[in-house]
Amino acid sequence: MEETPVPNSTLLEIGKVAMKYYDQVIFHPTNNDFALWINSLKEPMRSDFKRMGLEKCKGILNFNRFILELNDRGMDEFMKENLSPEDFTWWISNK
């Protein structure tokens, strides 16, 4: 069975909303937040990001999402609230 290609407009909208989600990181992660994130990772990511340190990891999307979710700002809920039902359905089944 051949997959139907996703329209570019869907991908653009999902990307735009995802960037809005990550733009919410307006607070400053603490060393404790960083340690929690590091401890949630598997090797070799854990060692690599630990070596980079908190300051360099502030731009890592995975870390930003962890911080947002730690502060009750879940990505799934945000995407559901800000995408059309069709775009959200596609996003949730393809993430």
C-alpha positions in Angstrom: 0.0 0.0 0.0 1.4 3.4 -1.0 1.5 6.2 1.5 -0.3 9.4 0.5 2.3 12.3 0.6 1.6 15.0 3.2 0.8 18.4 1.7 3.5 21.0 2.1 1.0 23.3 3.8 0.5 20.7 6.5 4.3 20.4 7.1 4.7 24.2 7.1 1.9 24.7 9.6 3.2 21.9 11.9 6.7 23.5 11.8 5.4 26.9 12.5 3.4 25.7 15.5 6.3 23.6 16.8 8.5 26.6 16.7 5.9 28.6 18.7 6.0 25.8 21.3 9.8 26.0 21.7 9.7 29.8 21.8 7.9 29.4 25.2 11.2 28.7 26.9 11.5 32.2 28.5 12.6 30.9 31.9 16.2 29.9 32.9 16.8 26.2 33.4 18.7 25.5 36.6 21.6 23.1 37.2 19.1 20.8 38.9 16.9 20.9 35.7 19.9 20.1 33.7 20.8 17.2 36.0 17.3 15.8 35.8 17.5 15.9 32.0 20.9 14.3 31.8 19.8 11.5 34.1 16.8 10.8 31.8 19.1 10.2 28.8 20.7 7.0 27.6 24.4 6.7 26.7 26.1 8.0 24.7 23.8 11.0 24.7 24.1 11.4 28.4 27.9 11.7 28.4 28.0 13.9 25.3 25.5 16.4 26.7 26.9 16.3 30.2 30.3 17.2 28.7 28.8 20.1 26.8 27.3 21.5 30.0 24.1 23.5 30.8 25.0 26.7 28.8 25.7 24.9 25.5 22.7 22.7 25.9 20.2 25.5 26.2 19.8 25.5 22.5 19.1 21.7 22.2 15.4 21.2 21.3 15.3 18.0 23.4 16.4 19.8 26.5 14.0 22.7 25.8 11.1 20.3 25.5 12.1 18.5 28.7 12.1 21.9 30.5 8.8 22.9 29.0 7.2 19.6 30.1 8.8 19.8 33.5 6.9 23.1 33.8 3.6 21.6 32.7 3.8 22.8 29.1 3.3 19.6 27.2 4.0 19.6 23.5 1.1 17.2 22.6 -1.4 19.5 24.3 0.1 22.6 22.7 0.0 21.1 19.3 -3.6 19.9 19.7 -4.7 23.4 20.8 -2.9 25.1 17.9 -3.3 22.8 14.9 -6.3 21.9 12.9 -7.7 18.5 13.8 -6.4 17.1 10.5 -2.9 18.5 11.0 -2.8 17.3 14.6 -3.9 13.8 13.6 -1.2 13.6 11.0 1.4 15.0 13.4 0.5 12.7 16.3 0.6 9.6 14.1 4.0 10.6 12.5 6.1 12.0 15.3 
